[in-house]
Amino acid sequence: MGRRCWRRLVLVAASLSAALLLLGAVTRALLPDSENRVLGSGWLGEKRRSPLQMLYDLDQGPSSALAEVHRERRSLLRRACSRHTRRQRLLQPEDLRHVLVDDAHGLLYCYVPKVACTNWKRVMLALSSPGGQDPQAIPAQEAHAPGRLLSLADFGPNEINRRLRNYLAFLFVREPFERLASAYYNKFAQPYSAFFQRLYGTRIVRRLRPHPQPEALARGHDVRFAEFLAYLLDPRTRRDEPFNEHWERVHALCHPCRLRYDVVGKFETLAEDAAFVLGLVGMPDLRFPAPPSRTKAATMHDQAIRLFQDISPFYQRRLFDLYKMDFLLFNYSAPSYLRLH
């Protein structure tokens, strides 16, 4: 067989693999809810109902206030995707690296850094432990350890599609600019963030700061918020490599217009939404680690206000445009402290 024919066969095989993955995502998205849930029957050969079927039962029965909230979020997401997305590239398995898999309970969770993902990973580990481990007792470094949790990217197209059809898929989101402020504060303004300061801070200082001091060039320990935002807006940043997951847009991490998410939880209602998911799993007694108190949540909001108040309206608008899709897809309004006009 000639080299040209061999290359053509390889390209065809790759295209078919990608098409299979796309088919799995789209098929579920276009099916009526009743047909979606029937696909989950006989889940793992057990008699108990899967989380996906539990959600279907809720949708069919008398509606609770919380179930109605989540039904409306799903509807808003579908409408926003239809309105604001056009042609999209085929998803590859590697695009699904953030979608974690729990085969024992029929769950897919797309984790988003700075949106309680450490605690959700703890919960996923607790669900998979035979003794019903307390999530709070799992160290953060164990929750984030590579290989502790499988992702959809670890499977072939057929196995990916089967899970997309049959499992309950959920994600948690957060007001984009508060998430961005949290990422800056956690990764650049804390003394324990030396790794991120060396990896990204030195790069930001070298590229954007006139006449930097030698210590700043070596350590990247004093990056200002305005410099961090300028780095995000610099076309060279995304040209060189994808955004780090801590400030990457949610729609680029989880592909909510390509994959159907059954539950869209929000950081602002974390306790109620976490309880809703665990109720669908049939584990209402599993305690999700305590979310931030109202006082701490207010402090984080005030922190975002303080960080953005010194950013010019021109750069506020450019940054809003960069994260606009997350605002639209998850029904967040532009923060009132921005000066966008």
VOMARMI-898596 format. One record per residue: chain; residue number from 0; x, y, z of N, C-alpha, C in turn. Coordinates in steps of 0.001 Angstrom, whole numbers, plus 500000, padded with zeros to 6 digits. Layout:
% VOMARMI-898596
A NUM X Y Z X Y Z X Y Z
...
//
This chain:
% VOMARMI-898596
A 0 500860 498801 500000 500000 500000 500000 500892 501243 500000
A 1 500629 502206 499109 501436 503410 499034 501270 504304 500251
A 2 502290 505153 500446 502257 506042 501611 501066 506983 501557
A 3 500712 507456 500361 499586 508382 500238 498271 507706 500623
A 4 498083 506450 500182 496858 505716 500549 496796 505473 502044
A 5 497942 505154 502637 497962 504909 504086 497560 506164 504863
A 6 498100 507298 504447 497735 508559 505119 496239 508814 504995
A 7 495683 508524 503827 494261 508758 503613 493423 507865 504530
A 8 493848 506619 504702 493126 505709 505596 493183 506198 507032
A 9 494339 506681 507457 494477 507203 508824 493548 508387 509040
A 10 493488 509291 508053 492614 510460 508171 491153 510047 508238
A 11 490758 509076 507425 489374 508599 507445 489032 507988 508788
A 12 489944 507169 509331 489699 506538 510625 489548 507582 511713
A 13 490404 508612 511694 490308 509674 512700 488992 510418 512573
A 14 488575 510688 511338 487312 511402 511135 486133 510589 511637
A 15 486147 509255 511373 485058 508401 511841 485003 508365 513355
A 16 486178 508320 514008 486204 508309 515472 485597 509580 516027
A 17 485975 510725 515452 485416 512002 515908 483927 512067 515652
A 18 483499 511539 514485 482076 511576 514158 481273 510737 515134
A 19 481825 509596 515540 481127 508766 516523 480921 509509 517816
A 20 481963 510243 518254 481845 511005 519489 480802 512098 519338
A 21 480830 512807 518227 479836 513845 517985 478437 513254 517971
A 22 478274 512107 517346 476961 511486 517261 476409 511203 518651
A 23 477263 510695 519547 476787 510397 520892 476284 511630 521605
A 24 477024 512749 521466 476612 513967 522152 475334 514526 521559
A 25 475264 514571 520223 474107 515189 519584 472856 514335 519745
A 26 472994 513015 519637 471826 512154 519732 471089 512382 521032
A 27 471811 512431 522115 471137 512617 523388 470521 514009 523476
A 28 471203 514988 522930 470700 516349 523029 469393 516518 522255
A 29 469196 515751 521181 468019 515951 520351 466850 515049 520730
A 30 467110 514019 521526 466014 513138 521903 465040 513828 522836
A 31 463752 513521 522746 462821 513995 523770 463231 513454 525119
A 32 462849 514169 526196 463238 513763 527533 462838 512330 527827
A 33 461623 511918 527397 461155 510572 527716 462083 509528 527105
A 34 462534 509761 525852 463409 508784 525211 464788 508796 525841
A 35 465241 509994 526266 466526 510059 526929 466551 509153 528149
A 36 465490 509211 528926 465487 508491 530189 465307 506989 529987
A 37 464585 506601 528925 464421 505180 528644 465781 504537 528351
A 38 466684 505302 527738 468007 504761 527436 468731 504325 528699
A 39 468363 504901 529844 469038 504559 531084 468447 503357 531780
A 40 467361 502761 531274 466749 501637 531956 467682 500446 531932
A 41 467626 499637 532985 468555 498525 533098 469951 498984 533431
A 42 470066 500157 534036 471347 500764 534358 472170 499823 535219
A 43 473324 499430 534689 474243 498522 535358 473570 497224 535791
A 44 472452 496876 535174 471778 495629 535491 471103 495627 536843
A 45 470911 496796 537472 470315 496846 538799 468850 497250 538710
A 46 468138 497004 539804 466721 497344 539830 466497 498786 540251
A 47 467421 499338 541030 467183 500717 541478 467335 501679 540302
A 48 466668 502792 540423 466617 503733 539318 467884 504580 539295
A 49 468334 504866 538100 469546 505667 537942 469244 507125 538266
A 50 470287 507935 538530 470058 509375 538744 469329 510037 537585
A 51 469628 509608 536358 468949 510175 535194 467457 509858 535227
A 52 467121 508642 535595 465707 508273 535704 465031 508991 536867
A 53 465763 509193 537953 465213 509935 539093 464851 511367 538684
A 54 465718 511964 537887 465431 513318 537416 464215 513313 536493
A 55 464121 512313 535639 462956 512200 534767 461680 512061 535590
A 56 461723 511249 536650 460549 511102 537520 460139 512438 538124
A 57 461143 513219 538532 460841 514538 539096 460174 515432 538054
A 58 460672 515369 536826 460113 516202 535771 458675 515812 535436
A 59 458348 514533 535610 457009 514061 535264 455997 514246 536387
A 60 456473 514264 537635 455563 514343 538767 455282 515771 539183
A 61 454631 515937 540344 454395 517279 540889 455725 517996 541093
A 62 455808 519198 540616 457094 519895 540579 457405 520565 541912
A 63 458593 520262 542459 459075 521004 543614 459709 522305 543122
A 64 459874 523246 544029 460452 524537 543643 461867 524363 543103
A 65 462654 523501 543762 464040 523316 543334 464113 522587 541999
A 66 463258 521578 541802 463236 520890 540511 462853 521845 539392
A 67 461947 522762 539679 461543 523748 538674 462693 524691 538337
A 68 463480 525071 539345 464654 525918 539110 465603 525233 538126
A 69 465851 523950 538346 466802 523238 537493 466228 522964 536112
A 70 464936 522760 536020 464319 522607 534705 464464 523904 533910
A 71 464267 525020 534571 464390 526307 533893 465833 526586 533482
A 72 466794 526204 534321 468195 526400 533946 468552 525583 532714
A 73 468071 524344 532646 468331 523531 531460 467732 524178 530223
A 74 466523 524669 530362 465840 525293 529231 466572 526558 528785
A 75 466999 527377 529751 467728 528605 529425 469039 528289 528715
A 76 469724 527248 529178 470986 526869 528550 470753 526424 527106
A 77 469732 525614 526872 469453 525158 525504 469112 526332 524591
A 78 468298 527258 525104 467923 528415 524275 469133 529296 523982
A 79 469984 529501 524996 471170 530337 524789 472124 529688 523796
A 80 472277 528373 523881 473135 527672 522920 472594 527834 521504
A 81 471292 527683 521362 470675 527813 520045 470845 529225 519484
A 82 470780 530198 520367 470813 531605 519937 472230 532091 519657
A 83 473213 531607 520401 474531 532250 520378 475652 531385 519815
A 84 475372 530156 519408 476432 529333 518831 476123 529028 517373
A 85 477174 528944 516608 477028 528650 515180 477737 527321 514892
A 86 478524 527281 513863 479254 526063 513539 480305 525793 514609
A 87 480403 524540 515021 481374 524162 516032 482189 522975 515538
A 88 483428 522915 515994 484285 521819 515583 483858 520525 516273
A 89 484289 519409 515712 484020 518121 516324 484779 517997 517635
A 90 484135 517415 518629 484809 517150 519892 485699 515929 519748
A 91 486871 516013 520326 487779 514885 520427 487760 514377 521871
A 92 488147 513118 522096 488165 512622 523478 488931 513536 524442
A 93 490033 514130 523991 490822 514973 524890 490040 516203 525353
A 94 489036 516619 524574 488199 517748 524991 487367 517420 526227
A 95 487273 516145 526558 486427 515700 527664 487225 515395 528918
A 96 488451 515921 528994 489319 515644 530132 488715 516134 531443
A 97 487905 517165 531414 487332 517712 532644 486046 517009 533074
A 98 485539 516102 532256 484299 515401 532609 484656 514111 533346
A 99 484440 514102 534664 484785 512953 535505 483653 511935 535502
A 100 484005 510671 535674 483061 509563 535519 482932 508787 536828
A 101 481699 508528 537229 481402 507595 538322 480506 506507 537743
A 102 481118 505381 537369 480361 504297 536759 479419 503628 537757
A 103 479808 503616 539032 478986 502927 540034 477640 503605 540227
A 104 477581 504913 540041 476340 505647 540280 475773 506290 539016
A 105 476445 506130 537875 475920 506694 536636 475994 508203 536599
A 106 477184 508749 536915 477349 510200 536993 478469 510678 536078
A 107 478268 511845 535491 479302 512589 534790 479343 513982 535401
A 108 480508 514387 535877 480657 515703 536515 481766 516456 535808
A 109 481446 517592 535216 482467 518441 534610 482954 519429 535657
A 110 484209 519293 536038 484709 520155 537118 485260 521460 536557
A 111 484953 522532 537275 485394 523874 536912 486171 524435 538099
A 112 487478 524668 537952 488247 525229 539062 487667 526552 539552
A 113 487749 526760 540853 487213 527929 541561 485695 527892 541675
A 114 485110 526701 541475 483668 526538 541675 483451 525272 542516
A 115 484082 525244 543683 483920 524136 544638 484333 522793 544042
A 116 485256 522792 543083 485589 521523 542431 486379 520611 543364
A 117 487151 521160 544308 487861 520296 545261 486864 519488 546076
A 118 485826 520142 546554 484827 519425 547356 484011 518449 546520
A 119 483732 518794 545261 483011 517839 544417 483877 516626 544098
A 120 485169 516836 543911 486052 515690 543706 486099 514828 544964
A 121 486098 515448 546136 486029 514685 547385 484760 513835 547433
A 122 483646 514433 547027 482383 513695 547026 482445 512526 546042
A 123 483009 512758 544857 483118 511681 543872 483982 510538 544410
A 124 485056 510866 545121 485897 509832 545719 485141 509102 546830
A 125 484385 509861 547625 483616 509235 548709 482561 508286 548152
A 126 481924 508670 547049 480920 507805 546436 481523 506487 545952
A 127 482776 506545 545511 483409 505338 544974 484099 504497 546035
A 128 484182 505003 547281 484857 504233 548331 483881 503233 548939
A 129 484318 502019 549204 483404 500989 549704 482834 501299 551077
A 130 483573 502036 551912 483104 502263 553278 482310 503534 553474
A 131 481976 504233 552406 481227 505478 552560 482031 506534 553283
A 132 483181 506881 552753 484112 507823 553372 483496 509209 553496
A 133 483856 509931 554561 483406 511304 554744 484188 512191 553772
A 134 483514 512900 552869 484251 513725 551900 485192 514723 552559
A 135 484775 515305 553680 485583 516326 554326 486914 515761 554834
A 136 486955 514444 555068 488172 513820 555586 489201 513546 554490
A 137 488835 513732 553243 489756 513470 552129 490621 514699 551889
A 138 491947 514584 551997 492812 515750 551783 492661 516311 550370
A 139 492837 517632 550250 492686 518270 548938 493673 517711 547924
A 140 494912 517443 548363 495896 516928 547405 495525 515555 546883
A 141 494810 514762 547711 494340 513462 547236 493208 513635 546228
A 142 492331 514600 546490 491223 514837 545564 491724 515246 544184
A 143 492847 515969 544151 493371 516460 542875 494456 515558 542291
A 144 494789 514476 542970 495873 513618 542496 495523 513009 541136
A 145 496443 513068 540174 496162 512489 538843 495826 511005 538955
A 146 494817 510595 538201 494452 509194 538137 493506 508718 539224
A 147 493196 509563 540199 492286 509144 541266 490862 509015 540753
A 148 490508 509829 539761 489164 509784 539186 489286 509651 537665
A 149 488506 508767 537091 488507 508614 535643 487784 509784 534987
A 150 488227 510141 533792 487500 511136 533007 487021 510489 531716
A 151 486086 511150 531048 485588 510617 529777 486701 510456 528754
A 152 487741 511268 528870 488849 511184 527917 489610 509870 528027
A 153 489393 509127 529106 490086 507850 529287 489431 506705 528503
A 154 488301 506974 527833 487552 505912 527155 487574 506126 525640
A 155 487254 505073 524924 487106 505179 523483 485744 505753 523116
A 156 485546 506089 521826 484292 506749 521399 483022 506006 521774
A 157 482996 504684 521588 481774 503934 521904 481429 504005 523390
A 158 482456 503863 524226 482229 503927 525669 481864 505342 526112
A 159 482444 506331 525466 482074 507725 525759 480599 507946 525444
A 160 480192 507509 524263 478806 507729 523836 477807 507011 524735
A 161 478157 505799 525170 477249 505058 526057 477036 505815 527363
A 162 478098 506371 527901 477970 507108 529158 477224 508427 528950
A 163 477473 509081 527835 476755 510325 527558 475250 510086 527438
A 164 474867 508947 526897 473441 508652 526742 472779 508283 528070
A 165 473500 507556 528917 472856 506896 530056 473100 507530 531419
A 166 474099 508387 531527 474462 508907 532845 473906 510312 533055
A 167 473694 510662 534312 473325 512031 534670 474572 512905 534593
A 168 474520 513959 533787 475656 514869 533625 475352 516181 534346
A 169 476311 516650 535143 476102 517917 535852 477392 518711 535906
A 170 477247 519994 536107 478376 520893 536308 477942 521999 537249
A 171 478921 522693 537812 478641 523840 538670 479374 525051 538101
A 172 478686 526186 538076 479224 527404 537481 479191 528527 538518
A 173 479811 529642 538144 479918 530781 539069 479926 532060 538259
A 174 479481 533138 538856 479521 534434 538161 480952 534641 537652
A 175 481125 534832 536343 482459 534752 535744 483505 535674 536341
A 176 483149 536912 536676 484168 537828 537176 484525 537545 538632
A 177 483578 537042 539420 483935 536631 540779 484846 535408 540730
A 178 484587 534511 539801 485487 533359 539633 486879 533819 539210
A 179 486941 534795 538307 488219 535314 537840 488971 536003 538978
A 180 488263 536805 539780 488888 537468 540921 489403 536443 541927
A 181 488629 535377 542136 489047 534323 543052 490304 533627 542540
A 182 490369 533378 541232 491547 532737 540652 492779 533610 540837
A 183 492648 534910 540586 493790 535821 540772 494239 535822 542230
A 184 493288 535979 543127 493636 536081 544541 494301 534798 545023
A 185 493779 533658 544603 494279 532371 545071 495623 532008 544445
A 186 495832 532345 543176 497014 531892 542464 498138 532917 542374
A 187 497837 534198 542639 498883 535213 542511 499099 536035 543774
A 188 498108 536121 544645 498211 537030 545796 498457 536313 547117
A 189 498589 534997 547086 498794 534240 548309 500241 533722 548381
A 190 500813 533713 549581 502216 533251 549697 502412 531787 549338
A 191 501327 530964 549437 501470 529544 549116 501360 529281 547618
A 192 501246 530322 546812 501046 530155 545365 502342 530311 544584
A 193 503470 529926 545185 504767 530144 544542 504858 529447 543187
A 194 504213 528277 543051 504288 527556 541779 503656 528373 540656
A 195 502436 528879 540879 501767 529675 539841 502505 530996 539626
A 196 503048 531555 540674 503780 532810 540517 505008 532622 539638
A 197 505717 531511 539849 506896 531259 539004 506499 530905 537569
A 198 505441 530097 537430 505066 529627 536101 504423 530725 535260
A 199 503468 531442 535844 502730 532460 535092 503130 533885 535475
A 200 503420 534109 536757 503758 535463 537196 505008 535993 536529
A 201 506038 535153 536438 507270 535619 535784 507021 535916 534312
A 202 506164 535119 533697 505829 535342 532284 505097 536671 532103
A 203 504163 536967 533002 503405 538218 532930 504312 539408 533148
A 204 505190 539324 534157 506110 540426 534454 507041 540675 533269
A 205 507580 539594 532727 508537 539730 531621 507881 540371 530402
A 206 506643 540009 530134 505985 540491 528924 505378 541880 529070
A 207 504855 542199 530241 503986 543369 530350 504501 544484 531251
A 208 505505 544239 532071 505936 545272 533017 507181 545985 532497
A 209 507095 547307 532343 508294 548050 531927 509335 548060 533050
A 210 510568 547784 532717 511683 547860 533655 511425 547076 534950
A 211 511134 545787 534852 510864 545000 536056 512114 544807 536907
A 212 511908 544656 538206 513000 544375 539125 513453 542921 538960
A 213 514720 542643 539203 515224 541265 539062 514449 540254 539910
A 214 514053 540634 541136 513327 539694 541984 511971 539335 541382
A 215 511290 540346 540821 509992 540076 540193 510154 539183 538971
A 216 511238 539379 538216 511493 538527 537056 511768 537085 537471
A 217 512393 536920 538617 512756 535576 539074 511604 534874 539780
A 218 510765 535638 540505 509744 535015 541349 508319 535224 540844
A 219 508036 536320 540167 506670 536604 539711 505691 536714 540861
A 220 506142 537225 541990 505373 537183 543238 504498 538407 543461
A 221 504605 539422 542609 503893 540673 542882 503065 541130 541686
A 222 502509 540172 540951 501688 540513 539777 500438 541263 540218
A 223 500185 542394 539605 498986 543179 539912 497809 542652 539095
A 224 496597 542923 539596 495398 542434 538926 495315 542984 537507
A 225 495647 544263 537333 495602 544858 535991 496564 544153 535048
A 226 497720 543733 535544 498679 543011 534712 498130 541624 534341
A 227 497494 540975 535301 496890 539668 535040 495824 539776 533946
A 228 494973 540800 534027 493934 540978 533005 494547 541313 531648
A 229 495603 542146 531643 496267 542471 530382 496855 541217 529738
A 230 497356 540310 530568 497879 539032 530069 496756 538208 529426
A 231 495582 538178 530059 494454 537429 529491 494004 538011 528153
A 232 494061 539328 528043 493579 539998 526833 494624 540050 525719
A 233 495855 539775 526048 496932 539798 525057 496726 538660 524058
A 234 496616 538946 522772 496391 537880 521780 497469 536802 521802
A 235 498683 537166 522231 499766 536176 522262 499491 535066 523267
A 236 498711 535374 524304 498507 534398 525368 497811 533154 524851
A 237 496663 533337 524198 495923 532172 523692 496541 531610 522410
A 238 497341 532428 521739 498038 531912 520562 499139 530937 520967
A 239 499763 531203 522105 500861 530353 522571 500363 529031 523151
A 240 499263 529072 523904 498741 527874 524558 497335 528176 525074
A 241 496534 527151 525368 495206 527414 525944 495330 528079 527313
A 242 494268 528768 527717 494226 529319 529064 494411 528210 530094
A 243 495020 528552 531211 495026 527636 532343 493587 527400 532803
A 244 493318 526201 533305 491957 525830 533669 491359 526737 534744
A 245 492186 527414 535534 491649 528252 536611 491029 529545 536083
A 246 491394 529953 534883 490744 531138 534292 490202 530863 532887
A 247 490220 529616 532468 489563 529275 531205 488052 529428 531345
A 248 487381 529806 530259 485930 529967 530272 485257 528609 530462
A 249 484125 528606 531168 483428 527346 531450 483007 526660 530153
A 250 482552 527442 529191 482075 526809 527956 483212 526118 527207
A 251 484460 526553 527425 485595 525903 526777 486064 524675 527549
A 252 485760 524599 528838 486129 523435 529640 485102 522313 529528
A 253 483816 522678 529503 482747 521678 529635 481875 521505 528399
A 254 481988 522389 527413 481269 522268 526134 479755 522085 526335
A 255 479114 523002 527049 477694 522815 527376 476751 522913 526188
A 256 477232 523387 525055 476378 523405 523870 476591 522174 523000
A 257 477526 521317 523383 477752 520071 522657 477336 518860 523484
A 258 477453 518966 524783 477061 517897 525694 475834 518349 526457
A 259 474914 517439 526684 473701 517807 527406 473928 517649 528903
A 260 473779 518763 529635 473908 518734 531094 472513 518734 531712
A 261 472296 517755 532573 470984 517581 533194 470793 518491 534393
A 262 471887 518814 535080 471830 519705 536237 472913 520764 536077
A 263 472499 522022 536132 473432 523149 536137 473376 523749 537531
A 264 474345 523388 538362 474412 523951 539707 475148 525275 539689
A 265 474914 526086 540704 475565 527387 540782 476266 527548 542132
A 266 477415 528180 542098 478174 528446 543315 477352 529281 544289
A 267 476524 530154 543736 475729 531049 544583 474639 530300 545343
A 268 474261 529122 544900 473262 528283 545590 473842 526883 545795
A 269 475095 526839 546216 475843 525590 546257 475201 524545 547160
A 270 474803 524928 548362 474277 523947 549319 473014 523276 548781
A 271 472065 524074 548280 470809 523511 547781 471049 522652 546541
A 272 471909 523128 545634 472127 522398 544384 472905 521105 544619
A 273 473860 521130 545553 474595 519905 545883 473652 518868 546486
A 274 472771 519317 547374 471800 518395 547977 470871 517820 546903
A 275 470512 518623 545919 469649 518166 544829 470325 517035 544054
A 276 471613 517212 543707 472338 516174 542963 472456 514907 543792
A 277 472839 515046 545070 473024 513866 545910 471694 513159 546161
A 278 470589 513897 546158 469276 513274 546262 468969 512429 545045
A 279 469353 512913 543855 469147 512130 542633 470000 510863 542631
A 280 471165 510956 543243 472051 509796 543316 471518 508765 544308
A 281 470618 509189 545172 470129 508301 546211 471007 508296 547441
A 282 471758 509406 547628 472648 509536 548778 472365 510848 549513
A 283 471127 511085 549928 470816 512368 550563 471525 512560 551899
A 284 472001 511476 552521 472682 511596 553806 474175 511863 553670
A 285 474702 511749 552455 476105 512080 552241 476264 513594 552374
A 286 477129 514009 553235 477247 515441 553549 478249 516105 552614
A 287 477757 517011 551817 478648 517829 550997 479380 518794 551927
A 288 480709 518945 551775 481440 519875 552644 480795 521255 552666
A 289 480803 521856 553835 480082 523120 554035 480523 524170 553024
A 290 479570 524780 552317 479911 525857 551371 480307 527120 552131
A 291 480835 528131 551427 481200 529383 552102 479996 529995 552816
A 292 480243 530559 553979 479178 531238 554705 478749 532488 553950
A 293 477610 533036 554350 477146 534265 553692 478143 535393 553873
A 294 478776 535438 555045 479766 536484 555303 480948 536354 554364
A 295 481437 535106 554198 482573 534897 553309 482180 535168 551864
A 296 480963 534767 551469 480500 535030 550104 480437 536536 549841
A 297 479947 537285 550826 479895 538744 550678 481301 539321 550576
A 298 482234 538757 551339 483620 539219 551284 484221 538980 549903
A 299 483949 537801 549323 484464 537498 547979 483873 538443 546938
A 300 482589 538781 547106 481958 539731 546185 482608 541098 546316
A 301 482828 541544 547553 483467 542845 547780 484896 542856 547230
A 302 485557 541727 547333 486914 541615 546801 486917 541837 545293
A 303 485949 541251 544588 485850 541452 543145 485597 542918 542821
A 304 484723 543561 543589 484440 544980 543370 485723 545802 543509
A 305 486493 545525 544573 487730 546288 544801 488737 546062 543671
A 306 488848 544842 543213 489821 544556 542167 489457 545237 540849
A 307 488172 545269 540522 487754 545816 539232 487594 547336 539235
A 308 487537 547955 540406 487255 549395 540422 488392 550230 539808
A 309 489603 549690 539787 490725 550425 539210 491003 550049 537757
A 310 490143 549194 537186 490311 548784 535790 489500 549727 534903
A 311 490096 550223 533856 489429 551218 533005 488212 550601 532323
A 312 487208 551437 532006 486029 550927 531282 486395 550224 529979
A 313 487429 550707 529293 487850 550082 528036 488251 548620 528264
A 314 489056 548383 529284 489494 547009 529562 488388 546186 530211
A 315 487511 546816 530956 486350 546088 531489 485495 545548 530348
A 316 485266 546363 529336 484458 545937 528189 485144 544804 527443
A 317 486443 544930 527212 487156 543870 526495 487121 542560 527285
A 318 487268 542655 528588 487238 541448 529407 485841 540838 529424
A 319 484822 541687 529493 483449 541181 529448 483196 540454 528132
A 320 483701 541001 527037 483538 540337 525739 484233 538973 525727
A 321 485381 538889 526409 486120 537633 526454 485326 536548 527176
A 322 484627 536930 528252 483881 535963 529068 482372 536013 528798
A 323 481986 536725 527752 480563 536975 527503 479755 535694 527353
A 324 480317 534680 526698 479552 533459 526461 479152 532791 527776
A 325 480024 532825 528773 479660 532247 530070 478527 533035 530730
A 326 478549 534354 530589 477441 535160 531112 476138 534763 530434
A 327 476168 534599 529116 474949 534317 528363 474424 532909 528620
A 328 475317 531924 528597 474870 530533 528707 474287 530212 530073
A 329 474826 530852 531108 474417 530485 532463 473601 531580 533151
A 330 473100 532529 532330 472120 533501 532794 472643 534382 533920
A 331 473870 534872 533746 474424 535855 534673 474346 537242 534042
A 332 473956 538209 534832 473939 539594 534364 475323 540203 534527
A 333 475608 541207 533719 476871 541926 533891 476892 542553 535277
A 334 477982 542420 536026 478046 542980 537383 477755 544481 537388
A 335 477044 544910 538399 476642 546324 538469 477814 547263 538670
A 336 478949 546729 539173 480101 547602 539417 480916 547878 538153
A 337 480599 547195 537043 481310 547455 535804 480816 548741 535150
A 338 481703 549384 534401 481356 550592 533642 481528 550254 532157
A 339 480485 549651 531621 480581 549106 530270 480094 550075 529204
A 340 479501 551186 529566 478929 552091 528570 479689 553410 528544
//
